[in-house]
Amino acid sequence: MAGLIPIPMIISPEITELVKIIVILLLSFVAAKVVSRLIKILGSFAAKTQTTLDDEVLECIDRPIDFFFVLGGFYLALLSVEALEPYYGAIGKAAFAGFTLIAAWTISRVANTVVNWYSEKISKRKGKKPLGFVKKLLTGFIFIAALIVILQSYGVEIGPLIAGLGVAGLAVALAVKDTLENFFAGIYILVDKPIRIGQTIQCSAGKGTVEDIGWRSVKMRTWENNLIIIPNAKLANDNITNYSTPEKSLVVVNVGVDYSSNPEKVEKVLLDIAKVMIKRNKLDIKEAGPYVRFNKFGDSSLEFSLRFRVPKYGAKFKVAHDTRMEIFRTFKKKRINIPFQTLTVHMEK
């Protein structure tokens, strides 16, 4: 063994740099996978909470984080190459621009996820996204802010640029005054929530069900199946009757009986009819709260009204129809007369 001559291992600098680059890139990919795995573990805990917002936020930041680590790996790998030392400044600025765009992308995805979650929460129709234009506005604002930060990093004077954009913005604002008025009125409608998708409303344009709330107008479907498109600015300044708030709607059925009828008997029969209708429509009797009112002594009849609540405004018309039919049938069985309108004239001799 003593006679063996050691052979030195000679590794060129180029191979060393190549190995270093490969190691850095592999470590960046591994770090991205580890963080992605941690996010999935956090997602399993988030799934146990009452809200789905935390699950959706964790899901939406997964991909941007992968890009963040990959970009970081490439940046560090380039810095490890000595031949690129004169270009380290340019590489750093390019990496900063990339990290800024990834940050803007992440913030935009989180903001859009929150808007989507809130939109689905306030919307009563699946698939409707009444806050779609808010998402576009937020995305545009976030990426414009990111662009300004990148330009500043390259030494671009953004003061004159912002001033120029302000003048141009003023000219555009004057040109699209009505459009902007409708846009901000739409934001007011969505934030103040005087109406929501699926609700029945009455305004100067008519009466119908709200189908969509957009950035420029509200679409309302009338009972005759006509579509009315109302500019947001007009609706925001209009008097609105919202028949869907509170959620339960009152059914009122008026009926007159002969003066020879027993009022206590009429009241009992009407309450029994209300119970039949509540059971037939699968309503909760406590929530429906049926009651009868003896309203007045009419010209030719005793005027009563039967009242109870149904869950939705649109259902009250069919329920009221069925209730009138049931009153007519039951009164005939119980021999309670519904009088004709009569007028008695007394002649003095």
C-alpha positions as CSV (number, residue, x, y, z in Angstrom):
1,M,0.0,0.0,0.0
2,A,2.9,2.3,0.7
3,G,4.0,2.1,-2.9
4,L,0.7,3.5,-4.3
5,I,0.8,7.0,-5.8
6,P,-2.4,9.1,-5.0
7,I,-4.2,10.4,-8.1
8,P,-5.6,13.9,-7.5
9,M,-9.2,14.6,-8.5
10,I,-9.3,17.6,-10.7
11,I,-12.8,19.3,-11.0
12,S,-13.0,22.3,-13.3
13,P,-14.7,25.5,-12.1
14,E,-17.3,25.2,-14.8
15,I,-18.4,21.8,-13.5
16,T,-18.4,23.2,-9.9
17,E,-20.7,26.1,-11.0
18,L,-23.0,23.7,-12.9
19,V,-23.3,21.5,-9.8
20,K,-24.0,24.5,-7.7
21,I,-26.7,25.7,-10.0
22,I,-28.3,22.2,-10.1
23,V,-28.2,22.0,-6.3
24,I,-29.8,25.4,-5.9
25,L,-32.6,24.7,-8.3
26,L,-33.3,21.3,-6.7
27,L,-33.4,22.9,-3.3
28,S,-35.8,25.6,-4.6
29,F,-38.1,22.9,-6.0
30,V,-38.0,20.9,-2.8
31,A,-38.7,24.0,-0.7
32,A,-41.7,24.8,-3.0
33,K,-43.1,21.2,-2.5
34,V,-42.5,21.4,1.2
35,V,-44.4,24.7,1.5
36,S,-47.2,23.3,-0.7
37,R,-47.5,20.3,1.5
38,L,-47.7,22.5,4.6
39,I,-50.5,24.5,3.0
40,K,-52.4,21.3,2.3
41,I,-52.0,20.3,6.0
42,L,-53.3,23.8,7.1
43,G,-56.1,23.3,4.6
44,S,-57.2,20.1,6.4
45,F,-57.4,22.1,9.6
46,A,-59.3,24.9,7.8
47,A,-61.8,22.4,6.5
48,K,-63.0,21.9,10.1
49,T,-64.0,25.6,10.5
50,Q,-67.5,26.9,9.9
51,T,-66.6,29.1,7.0
52,T,-65.1,28.1,3.6
53,L,-63.2,31.3,3.2
54,D,-60.0,30.1,4.8
55,D,-60.0,26.9,2.7
56,E,-60.4,29.0,-0.5
57,V,-57.6,31.5,0.5
58,L,-55.1,28.7,1.2
59,E,-56.0,27.0,-2.1
60,C,-55.5,30.2,-4.1
61,I,-52.0,31.0,-2.7
62,D,-50.6,27.6,-3.4
63,R,-49.5,28.2,-7.1
64,P,-48.1,31.7,-6.5
65,I,-45.9,30.3,-3.7
66,D,-44.5,27.7,-6.1
67,F,-43.6,30.4,-8.6
68,F,-42.0,32.4,-5.8
69,F,-39.6,29.6,-4.8
70,V,-38.8,28.7,-8.4
71,L,-38.0,32.3,-9.3
72,G,-35.9,32.6,-6.1
73,G,-34.0,29.4,-7.1
74,F,-33.2,30.8,-10.6
75,Y,-32.2,34.1,-9.1
76,L,-29.8,32.5,-6.6
77,A,-28.5,30.2,-9.3
78,L,-27.6,33.1,-11.6
79,L,-25.8,34.9,-8.7
80,S,-23.7,31.8,-8.2
81,V,-22.2,32.2,-11.8
82,E,-19.1,34.4,-11.5
83,A,-19.1,35.2,-15.2
84,L,-22.4,37.0,-14.7
85,E,-21.0,39.3,-12.0
86,P,-21.2,42.4,-14.2
87,Y,-24.9,41.8,-14.7
88,Y,-25.8,41.2,-11.1
89,G,-27.5,44.6,-10.9
90,A,-29.7,43.9,-13.9
91,I,-30.5,40.4,-12.7
92,G,-31.4,41.8,-9.3
93,K,-33.8,44.3,-10.8
94,A,-35.4,41.7,-13.0
95,A,-35.8,39.4,-10.0
96,F,-37.4,42.2,-8.0
97,A,-39.8,42.9,-10.9
98,G,-40.7,39.2,-10.9
99,F,-41.2,39.0,-7.2
100,T,-43.3,42.1,-7.3
101,L,-45.6,40.6,-10.0
102,I,-45.9,37.4,-8.1
103,A,-46.9,39.4,-5.0
104,A,-49.4,41.3,-7.0
105,W,-50.8,38.0,-8.5
106,T,-51.1,36.6,-5.0
107,I,-52.8,39.6,-3.5
108,S,-55.1,39.7,-6.6
109,R,-56.1,36.0,-6.2
110,V,-56.8,36.5,-2.4
111,A,-58.9,39.6,-3.1
112,N,-60.8,37.9,-5.8
113,T,-61.4,34.8,-3.6
114,V,-62.8,37.0,-0.8
115,V,-65.0,38.9,-3.3
116,N,-66.2,35.5,-4.8
117,W,-67.0,34.2,-1.3
118,Y,-68.9,37.3,-0.3
119,S,-70.7,37.4,-3.7
120,E,-71.9,33.8,-3.2
121,K,-72.9,34.6,0.3
122,I,-75.2,37.5,-0.6
123,S,-76.4,36.0,-3.8
124,K,-79.5,33.7,-3.7
125,R,-78.9,32.2,-7.1
126,K,-76.1,29.7,-7.6
127,G,-73.6,30.8,-10.2
128,K,-74.5,34.4,-10.1
129,K,-71.5,36.8,-9.5
130,P,-73.0,40.2,-8.8
131,L,-69.6,41.5,-7.7
132,G,-67.7,40.6,-10.9
133,F,-66.9,44.2,-11.8
134,V,-65.4,44.7,-8.3
135,K,-63.0,41.8,-9.0
136,K,-61.9,43.5,-12.2
137,L,-61.4,46.8,-10.5
138,L,-59.4,45.3,-7.7
139,T,-57.2,43.3,-10.1
140,G,-56.5,46.4,-12.2
141,F,-55.6,48.5,-9.2
142,I,-53.3,45.9,-7.7
143,F,-51.3,45.4,-11.0
144,I,-51.1,49.1,-11.7
145,A,-49.6,49.6,-8.2
146,A,-47.2,46.8,-8.9
147,L,-46.2,48.4,-12.2
148,I,-45.5,51.7,-10.5
149,V,-43.3,49.9,-7.9
150,I,-41.3,48.2,-10.7
151,L,-40.9,51.4,-12.7
152,Q,-39.5,53.1,-9.5
153,S,-37.0,50.3,-9.1
154,Y,-35.7,51.1,-12.6
155,G,-35.4,54.7,-11.7
156,V,-38.3,55.9,-13.8
157,E,-39.8,59.2,-12.6
158,I,-43.4,58.4,-12.0
159,G,-44.5,61.9,-10.8
160,P,-45.0,63.3,-14.3
161,L,-46.5,60.0,-15.4
162,I,-49.1,60.2,-12.6
163,A,-49.8,63.8,-13.3
164,G,-50.3,63.0,-17.0
165,L,-52.6,60.1,-16.1
166,G,-54.5,62.4,-13.8
167,V,-55.2,64.9,-16.6
168,A,-56.1,62.1,-19.0
169,G,-58.3,60.5,-16.3
170,L,-60.1,63.8,-15.8
171,A,-60.8,64.1,-19.5
172,V,-62.1,60.5,-19.6
173,A,-64.2,61.0,-16.5
174,L,-65.9,64.0,-18.1
175,A,-66.5,62.0,-21.3
176,V,-68.0,59.0,-19.5
177,K,-69.7,60.8,-16.6
178,D,-73.0,58.8,-16.9
179,T,-71.1,55.5,-17.0
180,L,-69.1,56.4,-13.9
181,E,-72.2,57.6,-12.2
182,N,-73.8,54.2,-12.8
183,F,-70.6,52.4,-11.8
184,F,-70.5,54.1,-8.3
185,A,-74.2,53.7,-7.9
186,G,-73.7,50.0,-8.5
187,I,-71.1,49.9,-5.7
188,Y,-73.6,51.7,-3.4
189,I,-76.3,49.2,-4.2
190,L,-74.0,46.2,-3.5
191,V,-72.6,47.7,-0.3
192,D,-75.8,49.2,1.1
193,K,-77.8,46.2,-0.2
194,P,-81.3,47.8,-0.6
195,I,-81.9,45.0,-3.1
196,R,-80.4,41.5,-3.8
197,I,-80.6,39.0,-6.6
198,G,-83.8,36.9,-6.3
199,Q,-85.8,39.6,-4.4
200,T,-89.1,41.0,-5.6
201,I,-89.1,44.8,-5.7
202,Q,-91.3,47.7,-6.9
203,C,-89.8,50.9,-8.4
204,S,-90.8,53.6,-10.9
205,A,-89.8,51.2,-13.7
206,G,-92.3,48.5,-12.5
207,K,-92.5,45.5,-10.3
208,G,-90.5,42.3,-10.7
209,T,-87.7,40.0,-9.5
210,V,-84.1,41.1,-9.5
211,E,-82.1,38.8,-11.9
212,D,-78.7,40.6,-12.0
213,I,-76.8,43.5,-10.5
214,G,-74.1,44.7,-12.9
215,W,-71.6,47.5,-13.0
216,R,-73.9,49.6,-15.2
217,S,-77.5,48.4,-14.6
218,V,-79.8,46.2,-12.7
219,K,-81.9,43.6,-14.6
220,M,-85.4,42.9,-13.4
221,R,-87.9,40.3,-14.6
222,T,-91.5,41.3,-14.4
223,W,-94.5,39.0,-13.7
224,E,-95.3,39.1,-17.5
225,N,-91.7,37.7,-18.1
226,N,-90.5,41.0,-19.6
227,L,-86.9,42.0,-18.8
228,I,-86.5,45.6,-17.6
229,I,-82.9,47.1,-17.5
230,I,-82.6,49.9,-15.1
231,P,-79.5,52.2,-14.9
232,N,-77.9,51.9,-11.4
233,A,-77.9,55.7,-10.9
234,K,-81.6,55.9,-11.6
235,L,-82.4,53.0,-9.2
236,A,-80.1,54.4,-6.5
237,N,-82.2,57.6,-6.4
238,D,-85.5,55.9,-6.8
239,N,-88.1,54.9,-4.1
240,I,-87.9,51.1,-3.8
241,T,-90.4,48.8,-2.2
242,N,-88.7,45.5,-1.4
243,Y,-91.3,42.8,-0.9
244,S,-88.7,40.2,0.1
245,T,-87.7,41.9,3.3
246,P,-88.5,40.7,5.8
247,E,-88.3,37.2,4.3
248,K,-91.7,36.0,5.4
249,S,-94.6,37.5,3.5
250,L,-98.2,38.1,4.8
251,V,-101.1,36.5,3.1
252,V,-104.3,38.5,3.6
253,V,-107.7,37.0,2.4
254,N,-110.7,39.3,2.9
255,V,-114.2,37.8,3.1
256,G,-117.7,39.1,3.9
257,V,-120.4,37.1,5.5
258,D,-124.2,37.6,6.0
259,Y,-125.3,39.7,9.0
260,S,-127.2,36.7,10.2
261,S,-123.9,34.8,10.7
262,N,-122.4,34.1,14.1
263,P,-119.0,36.0,14.2
264,E,-117.4,33.5,16.7
265,K,-118.3,30.7,14.3
266,V,-116.9,32.5,11.3
267,E,-113.7,33.2,13.2
268,K,-113.3,29.5,14.2
269,V,-114.0,28.3,10.7
270,L,-111.5,30.7,9.1
271,L,-108.8,29.6,11.6
272,D,-109.5,26.0,10.8
273,I,-109.1,26.8,7.1
274,A,-105.8,28.5,7.8
275,K,-104.5,25.4,9.6
276,V,-105.5,23.3,6.6
277,M,-103.7,25.6,4.2
278,I,-100.6,25.7,6.5
279,K,-100.5,21.9,6.6
280,R,-101.1,21.5,2.9
281,N,-98.2,23.9,2.1
282,K,-95.9,22.3,4.7
283,L,-95.5,25.4,6.8
284,D,-94.7,25.8,10.5
285,I,-97.8,26.9,12.3
286,K,-95.8,29.0,14.8
287,E,-94.0,30.8,12.1
288,A,-97.1,31.2,10.0
289,G,-99.0,32.7,13.0
290,P,-102.6,32.6,11.6
291,Y,-105.1,35.0,13.0
292,V,-108.5,36.5,12.0
293,R,-109.7,40.1,12.2
294,F,-113.2,41.4,12.3
295,N,-112.5,44.5,10.2
296,K,-115.8,46.4,10.0
297,F,-119.6,46.3,9.6
298,G,-119.9,46.6,5.8
299,D,-122.9,47.9,3.8
300,S,-124.2,44.4,3.2
301,S,-121.9,42.1,5.1
302,L,-119.6,41.6,8.1
303,E,-116.1,42.1,6.9
304,F,-113.4,39.6,8.1
305,S,-109.8,39.0,7.1
306,L,-107.7,35.8,7.5
307,R,-104.0,36.4,7.8
308,F,-100.9,34.2,8.0
309,R,-97.3,34.2,6.8
310,V,-95.5,32.2,4.0
311,P,-91.7,32.0,3.5
312,K,-91.5,33.8,0.2
313,Y,-93.3,36.7,-1.4
314,G,-93.8,34.8,-4.7
315,A,-95.7,32.0,-3.0
316,K,-98.3,34.2,-1.4
317,F,-100.4,34.5,-4.5
318,K,-100.9,30.8,-5.1
319,V,-101.6,30.3,-1.4
320,A,-104.1,33.1,-1.3
321,H,-105.9,31.6,-4.4
322,D,-106.1,28.2,-2.7
323,T,-107.3,29.7,0.5
324,R,-110.1,31.6,-1.2
325,M,-111.2,28.3,-2.9
326,E,-111.1,26.5,0.4
327,I,-113.2,29.3,2.1
328,F,-115.8,29.1,-0.6
329,R,-116.1,25.3,-0.3
330,T,-116.1,25.3,3.5
331,F,-118.6,28.1,3.9
332,K,-121.1,26.2,1.6
333,K,-120.7,23.1,3.9
334,K,-121.0,25.1,7.1
335,R,-124.0,27.1,5.6
336,I,-122.2,30.4,6.1
337,N,-123.6,32.8,3.5
338,I,-121.4,35.2,1.5
339,P,-123.9,37.9,0.5
340,F,-124.3,39.7,-2.8
341,Q,-123.8,43.5,-2.7
342,T,-127.3,44.7,-1.9
343,L,-128.9,48.1,-1.4
344,T,-132.2,48.6,0.4
345,V,-134.2,51.7,-0.3
346,H,-136.9,52.8,2.1
347,M,-139.7,55.0,0.6
348,E,-141.6,57.4,2.8
349,K,-145.3,57.7,2.0
